[in-house]
Amino acid sequence: MRSRRPLPSTRRTPANDSEALAIRVLSMAGGDRPVDAVLREELNPSKGVPRDVARNVARWVFRHHRWRGLLDTSKSWMEQLAEARELARRFDTQSNSFTKEDWARVVPEWVWDHVEVTIPWLMSLQREPLVWIRTRPGTAGELIGEMGDLDAPCEIAPDALVYEGPEDLFRSPQFHEGRFEVQDLTSQLVTLVADPKPGESWWDGCAGEGGKTVHLADLMQNKGVVWATDRAEWRLKTLRARAGRAGLFNIRWGVWQGGDDRPKGVSFDGVLIDAPCSGVGTWQRNPHARWTTTPRDVEELAARQLSLLRAGAAGLKSGGRLVYAVCTLTRMETTEVAKAFTAAQPDFEPLPVPPIFHWGAGAGGPPNQVHFWPQDWQGNGMFVATWRKRKS
Ligand SMILES: C[S@@+](CC[C@H](N)C(=O)[O-])C[C@H]1O[C@@H](n2cnc3c(N)ncnc32)[C@H](O)[C@@H]1O
């Protein structure tokens, strides 16, 4: 074990297994070992940690990172965990007792220059995230009746449900039967904005593990084709398993390095570039990431995003739709990429995103762009922009 901090003295011993394991995880993380990787290792089923203990450990560790900016890090891990618990309790019962200066410390300082920071956004980062699932189209009511603990709070995404029960969803028979996917609400909104039609051809350029690919294919009712590509071949293996579970056979896959090595012999009706990004929009779900992401990452990613978007655009037929998405909220990776693309590609015209998606803090920007802010949607923060390839 590589310990970066001494474990607490034996004068006060951790109250239970969860706390002791959380301290172990925190003390092992650092440098090139991010805390989420250590959590995955320590909570690996092969280590035999009981499920309720594992859940508590993750909660303790993430709560520590959520409140880290307000903690006295010179104190022992055990004292810090107690302080984080007290801050979370105070947030739940008296959120007004926090000052503007307190809120400013829940994210690193550089963020203020890169994101439209507001107190409601900062407060949203301090809440525990909801668990969203996506049911197969039109089956939400059926699943609610069967599984319970499910709620349908979002009218414009009728297949999106919040799960509030205690079970491990990945073990449920309905999951193994391909009847739902665990997928954040705003990721689902991206595919709803793309709005693919049965019989069309789509290319999901940065398909990763296929969250949006499978949704595209499902909305197309298994008719037409979705090409799923990614630079990381191993991610596509998960995608294939997901597609198989759902019985979707209108998906093809291949490796794309992000240049002109796109799928050949086909021009697409739609291209989705769900680009790699700094992930600032996921800081509620991944609180540790706020302490490791840097402004340099943001700059480098913005350049890569524009390059991927332009390379993806080359795959479209005349009149085809281009959708750019990122789960981040920095200006450089969102509005500035969109602006640079519009300026560089006169063969594309901005295509308005339907008004129902322009809501809350995300309303009021250019019609072809929308921010989904976590404080409005209770999901990850995301940005989407859309264009149409002009008819030549
Ligand atoms: C935000 S993730 C995609 C998530 C996925 N669309 C989903 O909904 O599950 C971005 C993906 O871009 C891929 N990527 C990064 N650089 C790339 C490149 N140069 N060419 C193609 N894919 C790339 C990453 O491997 C990663 O899977």
The ligand as an ORCA input file, in Angstrom:
! r2SCAN-3c Opt
* xyz 0 1
  C     -17.783     11.665    -23.875
  S     -17.103     10.173    -24.317
  C     -18.356      9.431    -25.260
  C     -19.525      8.899    -24.489
  C     -20.508      8.124    -25.321
  N     -20.932      8.862    -26.496
  C     -21.743      7.718    -24.529
  O     -22.805      8.341    -24.670
  O     -21.651      6.731    -23.778
  C     -15.923     10.624    -25.535
  C     -15.327      9.492    -26.302
  O     -14.464     10.052    -27.288
  C     -13.450      9.114    -27.544
  N     -12.335      9.785    -28.233
  C     -11.364     10.511    -27.701
  N     -10.527     10.970    -28.660
  C     -10.991     10.498    -29.822
  C     -10.558     10.587    -31.156
  N      -9.480     11.281    -31.506
  N     -11.267      9.939    -32.101
  C     -12.366      9.232    -31.769
  N     -12.833      9.112    -30.504
  C     -12.147      9.737    -29.548
  C     -13.108      8.576    -26.182
  O     -12.501      7.304    -26.294
  C     -14.469      8.520    -25.515
  O     -15.024      7.237    -25.611
*
